Amino acid sequence: MTDQVDNWHKLVRYDTNMQGELHANLLRNNGITVSLQALSAIPGMNSGIVLWVQDTDLEQAQRILSTTVADTDGEMLLDKMSDAELGIVSDTQINRTTPDHKGGKT
């Protein structure tokens, strides 16, 4: 495998750096060399990231990423879950009554 510039191919662009780094690690764990290109020169900016792979690994990388669950599936699942299921609030906080604006209980 050579490291010539012409041998690298753009694989995918992610809107968040964490998403890209997560998928890059998945590819690396499967023996694929990945190069990351941040879309912002400012450190800490979450502006997105592009994954690049060698031409010899392109098909395998595409196959691996095609088997991952789409982010929209995860977002839909999170939307359906309650705060208690997510561990944001306890069940006791949900079940207690709170006063309404008129002084009564809801």
C-alpha positions, 0 to 999 in steps of 0.5 A: 500500500502506498501513501500517495495523495492520489490513492485516497478517496472521500468516503463520507462527510458527517455533520458532527465530529463525534459521529465521524470519529466513532465511525472512523474507529469502527473502520480502524477496528476492522483494519482499514486506514482512515484519515480524518479531515476536520471542516473547521480550523478552530479547535473545539468547533463541532463543524463536521468531519470527512473520512478518507480511505485508501482506494484499496479499502474503499469497497470494504469501508462502504460495506462496513458503514452501510451495516451501521444503524442510521442516526435517524433510527436512534433519534426516533428511539430517543424521542419515544423514550421518556426522561425516566427511561433515559435516566434524566429524571427519576420516577419519583420526580415524575409521579409527584404533584406540582402546584399549578399557577392558580394554587391548585395541584395538577 
